[in-house]
Amino acid sequence: MTTMYAALLRGINVGGAKKVPMAELRALLTSLGHDRVSTYLQSGQAVFASDGGDAESLAAELSSAIEKRFGFTVDVLVRDHAYLKGIAQACPFPAADLEAKQLHVTYFSAPVAEERFAAIDRAGFLPEEFRLGDRALYLYAPEGLGRSKLAEALAKPRVNKGLTATTRNWNTVVKLVEMTAA
């Protein structure tokens, strides 16, 4: 059975480091035997159809292929359409009433528990807020991610220890649901 997936690459094409041209990423995914390959923006989103493997093995395969092709490691998360759609539908914030720059989802490589975030003084960051979902964290940052003090606290290595985490704004969250629906 063919499944549509999104690959989320962490930390590429940022500040001139770890450059992965999207045309080359599409060609790489095609060479791995995937169909209906497309990319979204330059910041590391690719969509593809596959009839073999699971999300974890597909992520490992792509990460390995990127290292061989480009000479550096890139953390990759792969999620299927059903998961991405579920994340969008479960958003605890009023997404339709917010600007895309105000709402973000951080995708994690594994489930996360509230205890991981116990040291963060949530009241001290208001009106910024976060809530947990299925291997995801929803962040409401009224002034945007770049000005968010809460996003800084959430990105600390001690908070994310042992996880791969990558964040996307709400426009990208919605676009990946649309792109994987085909």
C-alpha positions as CSV (number, residue, x, y, z in Angstrom):
1,M,0.0,0.0,0.0
2,T,1.4,3.4,-1.0
3,T,1.5,6.0,1.8
4,M,2.2,9.8,1.5
5,Y,4.8,11.1,3.8
6,A,6.5,14.4,4.7
7,A,10.2,14.5,5.5
8,L,11.1,17.2,7.9
9,L,14.8,18.1,7.8
10,R,16.3,19.9,10.8
11,G,18.6,22.8,10.4
12,I,19.3,22.9,6.7
13,N,19.8,26.0,4.5
14,V,20.0,28.3,7.6
15,G,22.6,31.0,7.6
16,G,24.5,29.5,4.7
17,A,25.2,26.2,6.6
18,K,24.2,22.7,5.6
19,K,23.0,23.7,2.1
20,V,20.7,21.2,0.5
21,P,19.2,22.5,-2.7
22,M,15.6,21.4,-3.1
23,A,16.1,20.1,-6.6
24,E,18.9,17.8,-5.3
25,L,16.7,16.7,-2.4
26,R,13.9,15.8,-4.8
27,A,16.4,13.9,-7.0
28,L,17.8,12.1,-3.9
29,L,14.3,11.0,-2.8
30,T,13.5,9.8,-6.3
31,S,16.8,7.8,-6.4
32,L,15.7,6.1,-3.2
33,G,12.7,4.7,-5.1
34,H,10.0,7.2,-3.9
35,D,7.3,8.6,-6.1
36,R,5.3,11.9,-6.3
37,V,8.3,13.8,-4.8
38,S,7.9,17.5,-4.1
39,T,9.4,20.1,-1.8
40,Y,8.0,23.0,0.1
41,L,10.1,26.2,0.6
42,Q,13.9,26.0,1.1
43,S,13.8,25.1,4.8
44,G,13.6,21.4,4.6
45,Q,10.2,19.9,3.8
46,A,9.8,17.2,1.2
47,V,6.8,15.1,0.4
48,F,6.9,11.7,-1.2
49,A,4.9,8.5,-1.7
50,S,6.4,5.2,-0.6
51,D,5.1,1.6,-0.4
52,G,7.8,0.3,1.8
53,G,9.2,0.8,5.2
54,D,7.9,2.8,8.1
55,A,8.4,6.4,9.2
56,E,11.5,5.6,11.3
57,S,13.3,3.5,8.6
58,L,12.4,6.0,5.9
59,A,13.9,8.8,8.1
60,A,17.1,6.8,8.7
61,E,17.4,6.0,5.0
62,L,17.1,9.6,4.0
63,S,19.4,10.9,6.7
64,S,22.1,8.4,5.6
65,A,21.6,9.3,1.9
66,I,22.0,13.0,2.7
67,E,25.2,12.4,4.6
68,K,26.6,10.4,1.7
69,R,25.5,12.9,-0.9
70,F,26.3,16.2,0.9
71,G,28.9,15.2,3.5
72,F,27.1,16.2,6.7
73,T,24.5,14.8,9.0
74,V,21.0,16.0,9.1
75,D,18.3,14.9,11.5
76,V,15.2,13.8,9.6
77,L,11.7,13.1,10.9
78,V,9.2,11.4,8.6
79,R,5.5,11.6,9.3
80,D,2.6,10.2,7.3
81,H,-0.5,12.1,6.2
82,A,-2.8,10.7,8.9
83,Y,-0.3,11.9,11.6
84,L,0.1,15.3,10.1
85,K,-3.7,15.7,9.7
86,G,-4.2,14.6,13.3
87,I,-1.7,17.2,14.6
88,A,-3.5,20.0,12.7
89,Q,-6.9,18.9,13.8
90,A,-5.8,18.6,17.5
91,C,-4.4,22.1,17.7
92,P,-5.4,23.4,21.2
93,F,-5.2,27.0,20.1
94,P,-7.7,28.9,17.8
95,A,-5.5,28.5,14.6
96,A,-8.1,30.1,12.4
97,D,-8.0,33.3,14.5
98,L,-4.2,33.6,14.6
99,E,-1.6,34.7,12.2
100,A,0.6,31.9,11.0
101,K,3.7,33.5,12.6
102,Q,2.0,33.2,16.0
103,L,1.4,29.5,16.0
104,H,4.1,26.8,15.6
105,V,4.4,23.1,16.0
106,T,7.6,21.4,17.2
107,Y,7.7,17.8,16.0
108,F,9.6,15.3,18.2
109,S,11.2,12.0,17.4
110,A,9.5,10.3,20.4
111,P,6.6,11.0,22.8
112,V,7.2,13.7,25.4
113,A,5.7,13.9,28.9
114,E,4.8,17.0,30.9
115,E,7.6,16.3,33.4
116,R,10.2,17.1,30.8
117,F,8.9,20.8,30.9
118,A,8.4,21.0,34.7
119,A,11.2,23.5,35.2
120,I,9.7,26.0,32.8
121,D,7.7,28.7,34.6
122,R,4.7,28.8,32.3
123,A,3.2,31.8,34.0
124,G,6.4,33.8,33.6
125,F,6.1,33.6,29.8
126,L,2.5,34.6,29.4
127,P,0.9,35.5,27.0
128,E,3.1,32.9,25.3
129,E,1.9,29.4,25.9
130,F,2.6,25.8,24.9
131,R,0.7,22.6,25.0
132,L,1.7,19.0,24.2
133,G,0.3,16.7,21.6
134,D,1.2,13.4,20.0
135,R,5.0,13.7,19.6
136,A,4.5,17.4,19.2
137,L,4.4,20.7,21.0
138,Y,2.1,23.5,20.0
139,L,3.5,27.0,20.7
140,Y,1.5,30.2,20.8
141,A,3.9,33.1,20.5
142,P,2.0,36.4,19.8
143,E,5.1,38.3,18.7
144,G,6.4,35.4,16.5
145,L,9.1,32.8,17.0
146,G,12.0,35.1,16.6
147,R,11.0,37.2,19.6
148,S,9.7,34.4,21.7
149,K,11.4,34.0,25.1
150,L,9.4,30.8,25.7
151,A,10.7,29.3,22.4
152,E,14.2,29.9,23.7
153,A,13.5,28.1,26.9
154,L,11.8,25.2,25.1
155,A,14.8,24.8,22.8
156,K,17.4,24.4,25.6
157,P,19.4,21.1,25.3
158,R,18.4,20.0,28.7
159,V,14.7,20.2,27.7
160,N,15.2,18.3,24.5
161,K,17.9,15.9,25.6
162,G,17.6,12.6,23.7
163,L,15.1,13.9,21.2
164,T,15.2,15.2,17.6
165,A,13.0,18.3,17.5
166,T,12.2,20.5,14.6
167,T,9.7,23.4,14.5
168,R,7.4,24.6,11.7
169,N,5.0,27.6,11.5
170,W,1.3,27.0,11.1
171,N,1.3,27.8,7.3
172,T,3.8,24.9,6.9
173,V,1.8,22.6,9.1
174,V,-1.3,23.1,7.0
175,K,0.6,23.0,3.7
176,L,2.1,19.6,4.6
177,V,-1.3,18.2,5.4
178,E,-2.5,19.4,2.0
179,M,0.5,18.1,0.1
180,T,0.4,14.6,1.7
181,A,-3.3,14.3,1.1
182,A,-2.8,13.5,-2.6
